Amino acid sequence: MPGRLLRGLWQRWGRYKYRFVPWIALNLSHNPRTLRYVPEESKDKVISDEDVLGTLLKVFQALFLNDFNKQSEILTMLPESVKSKYQDLLAVEHQGVKLLENRHQQSTFKPEEILYKTLGFSVAQATSSLISAGKGVFVTKGLVPKGAVVSMYPGTVYQKYEPIFFQSIGNPFIFRCLDGVLIDGNDKGISKVVYRSCNGRDRLGPLKMSDSTWLTSEIHNPLAVGQYVNNCSNDRAANVCYQEFDVPAVFPVELKQYLPNIAYSYDKQSPLRCVVLVALRDISQGEELFSNYYTIVS
């Protein structure tokens, strides 16, 4: 029994140590390939915000069309011009792939299939190739081209002055942005409760302002697995990197149901912070994703 307990604690430490500041400070010089250097905060961008936005809109719109028959309540709240746009897109899609004979026989695809049809690849959680690393994220189908948005880091977004002490205890899923904003990507415990509470708070009738399905086994947004991407090592170079993205005010309200982030405090003044993972090179089917947990701003 003591041996099993010690093994369990050692495995937890193996996952948590990358978030433990004293350990990081002592080991940075021993693991140079785990560091990512940027000249200044404003240049911590691999691709433009416009490219990130374009990818998210493309994927989310495809997911929306795939679930079109379930969107009736939302559609009643949208302007006629927006409804007509989706109906036209749906008609074009059906003509191209010949999926329909009538609207009620519409075939729906799994979210990961929609991702593959839209971007040419799919990703999913699986047991990591690293010993004692727990879960990891793999390219399950297709090829991820360099510069593609390959996943998103889900979770509750905290400004640097907001309380996160109890959520942070033993939590290896807290991501710190360059400006001190924190994202809690833990899908268990108090972190899960907080996210669900904020998700319910911000809902406007049938309009969801965020996606909470990443907390379950039935994920609606197939990109929302970024919290399980493992840190690179001297043996496993990073093939993706984190990039911060603020959701613009013009983001379509009907597509916010696929955003896997929500603000801890309801604040109309600050844009919602998201973090995406961008491919640093072409990534083939079967490869595991590895990121740099540490960014050094010089």
VEXSE-657263 format. One line per 5 residues: number of its first residue (from 1); their letters; for each residue x, y, z of C-alpha. Coordinates in nm, 2 decimals. Example, Ala and Ser with C-alpha at 12.3 -4.5 7.8 and 13.67 -1.06 7.14 Angstrom:
2
1 = AS = 1.23/-0.45/0.78; 1.37/-0.11/0.71;
***
This chain:
298
1 = MPGRL = 0.00/0.00/0.00; 0.27/0.26/0.08; 0.45/0.17/-0.25; 0.13/0.23/-0.45; 0.07/0.56/-0.27;
6 = LRGLW = 0.42/0.68/-0.34; 0.39/0.58/-0.71; 0.06/0.77/-0.73; 0.22/1.08/-0.57; 0.52/1.05/-0.80;
11 = QRWGR = 0.30/1.04/-1.11; 0.11/1.35/-0.99; 0.43/1.53/-0.93; 0.55/1.43/-1.28; 0.25/1.62/-1.43;
16 = YKYRF = 0.25/1.91/-1.18; 0.62/2.00/-1.16; 0.60/2.20/-1.49; 0.37/2.45/-1.31; 0.58/2.47/-0.99;
21 = VPWIA = 0.78/2.79/-1.01; 1.08/2.68/-0.79; 1.13/2.36/-1.00; 1.10/2.56/-1.32; 1.37/2.81/-1.21;
26 = LNLSH = 1.61/2.53/-1.11; 1.56/2.33/-1.43; 1.53/2.58/-1.71; 1.90/2.57/-1.79; 1.90/2.19/-1.81;
31 = NPRTL = 1.62/2.18/-2.07; 1.70/2.44/-2.34; 1.47/2.29/-2.59; 1.17/2.33/-2.37; 1.21/2.71/-2.39;
36 = RYVPE = 1.05/2.95/-2.64; 1.20/3.29/-2.68; 1.02/3.59/-2.82; 1.16/3.94/-2.85; 0.87/4.11/-2.68;
41 = ESKDK = 0.51/4.04/-2.58; 0.36/4.21/-2.89; 0.55/3.97/-3.11; 0.43/3.65/-2.95; 0.23/3.56/-3.26;
46 = VISDE = 0.31/3.28/-3.51; 0.01/3.37/-3.73; -0.21/3.68/-3.74; -0.52/3.73/-3.53; -0.71/3.75/-3.85;
51 = DVLGT = -0.60/3.40/-3.95; -0.70/3.27/-3.60; -1.04/3.43/-3.63; -1.09/3.29/-3.98; -1.01/2.94/-3.87;
56 = LLKVF = -1.24/2.95/-3.57; -1.53/3.10/-3.78; -1.48/2.83/-4.05; -1.49/2.54/-3.80; -1.77/2.68/-3.58;
61 = QALFL = -1.98/2.76/-3.89; -1.94/2.40/-4.01; -2.04/2.27/-3.67; -2.34/2.50/-3.66; -2.46/2.38/-4.00;
66 = NDFNK = -2.40/2.02/-3.90; -2.63/2.08/-3.60; -2.87/2.30/-3.80; -3.19/2.10/-3.71; -3.11/2.16/-3.34;
71 = QSEIL = -3.07/2.54/-3.38; -3.43/2.63/-3.43; -3.46/2.84/-3.10; -3.14/3.03/-3.18; -3.25/3.09/-3.54;
76 = TMLPE = -3.57/3.27/-3.42; -3.35/3.53/-3.24; -3.13/3.60/-3.54; -3.19/3.87/-3.81; -3.35/3.74/-4.13;
81 = SVKSK = -3.03/3.82/-4.32; -2.83/3.59/-4.10; -3.09/3.31/-4.12; -3.09/3.34/-4.49; -2.71/3.31/-4.50;
86 = YQDLL = -2.71/2.98/-4.32; -3.00/2.84/-4.52; -2.81/2.93/-4.84; -2.49/2.77/-4.71; -2.68/2.46/-4.61;
91 = AVEHQ = -2.84/2.44/-4.95; -2.50/2.47/-5.12; -2.35/2.21/-4.90; -2.63/1.96/-4.96; -2.62/2.01/-5.33;
96 = GVKLL = -2.24/1.95/-5.33; -2.24/1.63/-5.13; -2.60/1.51/-5.20; -2.68/1.43/-4.84; -3.04/1.53/-4.84;
101 = ENRHQ = -3.36/1.42/-4.99; -3.56/1.62/-4.74; -3.46/1.84/-4.45; -3.57/1.59/-4.19; -3.34/1.32/-4.32;
106 = QSTFK = -3.03/1.53/-4.27; -2.72/1.33/-4.20; -2.50/1.46/-3.91; -2.14/1.40/-3.86; -1.93/1.36/-3.54;
111 = PEEIL = -1.75/1.68/-3.44; -1.41/1.53/-3.53; -1.54/1.44/-3.87; -1.65/1.80/-3.92; -1.30/1.91/-3.82;
116 = YKTLG = -1.14/1.68/-4.08; -1.38/1.79/-4.35; -1.31/2.15/-4.27; -0.94/2.17/-4.20; -0.81/1.84/-4.33;
121 = FSVAQ = -0.71/1.69/-4.00; -0.86/1.58/-3.67; -0.72/1.56/-3.32; -0.82/1.38/-3.00; -0.71/1.28/-2.65;
126 = ATSSL = -0.53/0.95/-2.60; -0.27/0.80/-2.36; 0.05/1.00/-2.40; 0.36/0.84/-2.55; 0.55/0.99/-2.26;
131 = ISAGK = 0.59/0.77/-1.95; 0.37/0.88/-1.66; 0.24/1.18/-1.85; -0.12/1.06/-1.85; -0.32/1.20/-2.14;
136 = GVFVT = -0.19/1.36/-2.45; -0.33/1.49/-2.78; -0.26/1.32/-3.11; -0.33/1.39/-3.48; -0.58/1.11/-3.55;
141 = KGLVP = -0.64/1.17/-3.92; -0.49/1.38/-4.20; -0.20/1.63/-4.20; -0.17/1.95/-3.99; 0.01/2.21/-4.21;
146 = KGAVV = 0.25/2.45/-4.05; 0.07/2.76/-3.92; -0.26/2.59/-3.87; -0.47/2.63/-3.55; -0.46/2.27/-3.42;
151 = SMYPG = -0.64/2.31/-3.08; -0.77/2.55/-2.82; -0.70/2.57/-2.45; -1.04/2.56/-2.27; -1.13/2.69/-1.93;
156 = TVYQK = -1.24/2.98/-1.71; -1.05/3.30/-1.77; -0.93/3.50/-1.47; -0.80/3.85/-1.47; -0.48/3.87/-1.26;
161 = YEPIF = -0.66/4.04/-0.97; -0.94/3.78/-0.94; -0.94/3.50/-0.68; -0.81/3.16/-0.80; -0.63/3.03/-0.49;
166 = FQSIG = -0.85/2.73/-0.41; -0.89/2.63/-0.78; -0.51/2.64/-0.82; -0.42/2.39/-0.54; -0.27/2.08/-0.70;
171 = NPFIF = -0.40/2.20/-1.03; -0.16/2.14/-1.33; -0.40/2.29/-1.58; -0.37/2.66/-1.51; -0.23/2.85/-1.80;
176 = RCLDG = -0.07/3.19/-1.75; -0.08/3.44/-2.03; 0.20/3.70/-2.09; -0.01/3.98/-1.93; -0.09/3.77/-1.62;
181 = VLIDG = -0.44/3.66/-1.73; -0.50/3.30/-1.61; -0.70/3.02/-1.78; -0.81/2.72/-1.56; -0.84/2.43/-1.80;
186 = NDKGI = -0.91/2.17/-1.53; -1.22/1.96/-1.61; -1.27/1.83/-1.26; -1.34/1.94/-0.90; -1.41/2.30/-0.81;
191 = SKVVY = -1.27/2.42/-1.15; -1.55/2.23/-1.32; -1.81/2.37/-1.09; -1.69/2.73/-1.14; -1.70/2.70/-1.52;
196 = RSCNG = -2.05/2.55/-1.53; -2.17/2.83/-1.30; -2.03/3.10/-1.52; -2.16/2.93/-1.83; -2.52/2.93/-1.68;
201 = RDRLG = -2.48/3.29/-1.56; -2.40/3.42/-1.91; -2.66/3.23/-2.10; -2.93/3.44/-2.28; -3.23/3.22/-2.33;
206 = PLKMS = -3.13/2.97/-2.60; -2.81/3.16/-2.67; -2.51/3.01/-2.51; -2.21/3.23/-2.47; -1.97/2.94/-2.43;
211 = DSTWL = -1.93/2.57/-2.47; -1.92/2.35/-2.16; -1.91/2.01/-2.34; -1.53/2.00/-2.30; -1.61/1.91/-1.94;
216 = TSEIH = -1.77/1.59/-2.06; -1.69/1.29/-2.29; -1.92/1.43/-2.56; -1.72/1.73/-2.69; -1.90/1.96/-2.94;
221 = NPLAV = -1.59/2.16/-3.03; -1.32/1.91/-3.14; -1.05/2.17/-3.10; -1.11/2.20/-2.72; -0.84/1.96/-2.61;
226 = GQYVN = -0.54/2.19/-2.58; -0.51/2.15/-2.20; -0.39/1.80/-2.25; -0.10/1.88/-2.48; 0.22/1.78/-2.30;
231 = NCSND = 0.54/1.98/-2.26; 0.82/1.91/-2.50; 1.16/1.78/-2.38; 1.51/1.76/-2.51; 1.41/1.44/-2.69;
236 = RAANV = 1.07/1.56/-2.81; 1.08/1.90/-2.97; 0.78/2.12/-2.97; 0.56/2.10/-3.28; 0.30/2.35/-3.16;
241 = CYQEF = 0.30/2.67/-2.96; 0.05/2.87/-2.76; -0.09/3.19/-2.90; -0.32/3.43/-2.72; -0.63/3.56/-2.90;
246 = DVPAV = -0.89/3.81/-2.78; -1.24/3.74/-2.92; -1.35/4.05/-3.11; -1.69/4.22/-3.04; -1.80/4.13/-3.40;
251 = FPVEL = -1.78/3.75/-3.33; -2.12/3.60/-3.43; -2.34/3.55/-3.13; -2.48/3.22/-3.27; -2.13/3.07/-3.29;
256 = KQYLP = -2.03/3.16/-2.93; -2.18/2.83/-2.82; -1.86/2.67/-2.94; -1.61/2.89/-2.76; -1.46/2.67/-2.48;
261 = NIAYS = -1.37/2.97/-2.26; -1.57/3.20/-2.02; -1.48/3.49/-1.81; -1.49/3.44/-1.43; -1.64/3.79/-1.38;
266 = YDKQS = -1.91/3.93/-1.61; -1.73/4.22/-1.77; -1.85/4.38/-2.09; -1.55/4.60/-2.12; -1.28/4.33/-2.16;
271 = PLRCV = -1.27/4.10/-2.46; -1.28/3.73/-2.39; -0.93/3.58/-2.38; -0.87/3.26/-2.57; -0.55/3.06/-2.63;
276 = VLVAL = -0.50/2.85/-2.94; -0.22/2.61/-3.03; -0.05/2.67/-3.36; 0.15/2.42/-3.56; 0.52/2.51/-3.58;
281 = RDISQ = 0.57/2.26/-3.86; 0.37/2.00/-4.07; 0.24/1.74/-3.83; 0.15/1.39/-3.96; -0.12/1.15/-3.86;
286 = GEELF = -0.03/0.96/-3.55; 0.20/1.22/-3.41; 0.16/1.35/-3.05; 0.14/1.73/-3.00; 0.41/1.89/-2.78;
291 = SNYYT = 0.43/2.25/-2.67; 0.66/2.49/-2.49; 0.52/2.55/-2.14; 0.77/2.83/-2.09; 0.80/3.15/-2.30;
296 = IVS = 1.09/3.38/-2.23; 1.03/3.74/-2.32; 1.36/3.91/-2.39;
***
